[in-house]
Amino acid sequence: MYKIPYFTEQNEEEVLRFMEQYPLATLIGSEAGKSVATQVPLLMRRNTDQSLSLRGHMMRHTDHHLVFENNPDVLALFAGPNCYVSASWYEERGSGSTWNYVTVHVRGTLRFTDESQTIQLLADLTRKFEEEQERPQMLEDLSGQYVTNAIKAIAGFEIEVKEIYPVFKLSQNQNEQSHKNIIDQLQKRARYGDREIAQMMEARRRK
């Protein structure tokens, strides 16, 4: 990923909020020239020493499980809304179209957790996403046998975060009129990501 200063989000709290808002991350690992990837929801933990860690789980005995057992280095990719931006919306013609998107790349070290830590992860993960439901079903509502069988099939893990690189590519390189034009055009469209990106761009204009 190319690193351009004006696309790099500097507000750490905004980056962390984004990661919590879009928790389904792509975990990427590699071993002996073989790369693996899988999508898993991750829970963020802010530790007492101000460090960050990410918790999740994956199926046992799969390619990504075996790779991370041998090489704990991991890249977690958090992806948010994205959209096409037509150069016809710019105030001045003569440049190419582009794509706006928001993404955060997190590098760290993955370690697998023991059974009690994995059960706690499942309880925390379920609580986070079930508590808003009208009739939530928490982990403690499930039978002991069901939980026991589930634990045998999954491997819980925790990632010690080493580096975070956020890219919020929201047409920061365009002048004010072009920026406004892009927002107006995106708000008219109904494709996935268009209006979400427009909202993010508009929020920045108000700061």
N, C-alpha and C positions, 0 to 999 in steps of 0.2 A: 504494500500500500504506500502510495506516495504521501510524503509529509509536507504540507504547505501551511505556514503559520496562520494565515487568515481563515483556514478551515479547521484549525485545531481548537477545540473547546477548552477554555482556560478555567471555567468555573467548575471546580471539583464537585461541589454539591449537586450541580445540575447533571453532571456525568453520572453520579451515583443514583440520582433519581431516575435517569434514563434506564440504567441497568435494572433497577427494580421494576420499572414499568414494562420492560420487555425482557422478562427473565428466561425465555427460551433461547439458550445459547448453543452455538455449534462448537463442540470440543474437537480440536484437531491435535493429533499426535503422530509420531513417526518412529520407525525402527527399521534399521537396515535398508533404508531407501523406500520403505513402504509407508504410505500415509493413510491414516484412518480418520474418519469424521463421524460424529453422531450428534443429534440434537437432544438436549436435556434441559429441563428447567433448573435454574440455580438459585439458591438462597444466599444472599449476601450477609456476612457477619462483620460488624465493626468491632474489632478486638480492643481490649483495654489499653494496649500499647499503641493505639491508633493505626495498626496495620489492618489489612482487609483479608478476608478469606471467603471462598465460595464453596457451598456444599451442594451435593447432588448424588445421584445414584445411576448406575448403568447395569445392563444385564451381564451376568457372569458368563465366562467362557465364550465371549464373542471376540471379534478381531480387535475392537478398541480396548476391551478389558485386558487382553493379553499384551497388547502394545504398551499400555500404561503400566502394567506390572514390570516391564523391562526398561521402560524409559519414562520417568515421571514428568518430563518437560511437556507442558501443555499450552496451547493457545486457545482461549475461549473467545468466540466472536459473537458479540451482541448486535443484532441488526434490528433497526426500526423501520419506519416508513420510508419509501423512496418514490421518485417520480421522474418522468421525462420533462426536460425544460427545452422548449423550442427557441432557437435563436431568433425566430420571427417576433418574439415578444420583447426583444431588447430595443432600447431607444435608438441605437445605431445598428445598421446592418453591416455584415462583412465578417462576422465571426461564427464559429460553429455552435451547434446545439450541444447540450450536455445532460447530465443526470444528477439530480439532487438526492441526497440520502443522509442518514444518520447511522453511525456504527461506532462501536467501541471494541478495541482489541485488548485483551487482557492476557498477559503471559505470567506463568507461575509454575509451581511444583505441586504435583498431585500425589496424595497419599491415600490409600484405602483405609477405611475406618473399621472398627470392630463391630460386633453385632449390636451392642447396646447403643453405640453412637449412631448406627444406621437406623435403629428403631426410633431414636430421638429425631433424626432427620425426617423420617416419614411422618412422624407426629407433627413436626413443625411445618413441613411442606403442606400437609393436608389442612392444617389449621389456617395457614395463610390464604389458601384459595377456597376453602369451604366455608369459612366463617361468615361470608356475605350471603350464603345461600339461605333460602327460606327454611329448609329442613336439612341442615348440614349433617354430613356423615363423617365423623372424625375417626381417627385410627382406633381410638379406644372403643368405638362402637362395633368394630369388627371382631370376629371370633379369634381366639388365641391360635387356633389351628391355621386359619387363613393367614395371619401375620407370620407365623412360623414358616409356612410354605413360601410366602413371598420373600422373606429374608434369605432363604436358601437360594433363591433365584437371582438376587441382585447383589451388587457390590456398592456400598456407600463409599463416598470419597469426600475429601476436603482439599481445596486448592489454596495454597499459600500464594497470595498475589505478589508478584515481583514488579510488574510494570503495567501501566494502563495508558493506552494511546487512543484518544477519542477524536473522531472526525465528524463534525457537524457541517456538512457541505450544503449550505443554504444560500447560495448566490451572493456571498459576502463580497465577491470581487466585482459585482455589478454596481453601476451608479444608482442613485436614489430612484430615478424614474423607471429604469429597467427593473429594479427590485420590486417596485409597486406594480408594474405591468405583470410580472411573473405571478405575484400573489393573486391579482385579479383574474388571470387566466386559469390558475389552478383551482380557484374557488368555484369556477364554472363547471369544472370537470367532475366526473364521478368515478374515475378509475381508482384502484387501490393506491393509497398513499398520497394522492394529489392534495386533497383537502387537509390531511394531517400535516404535510409539509408546509402548506400555505399558512396553517395556524402557527407553526413553529416560526416561520419567517415573520409573520405579523407580530408575534410576541416580542421578537427581537427589535422590531422597529419602534416599539413602545418604550423600550428601556432607555 
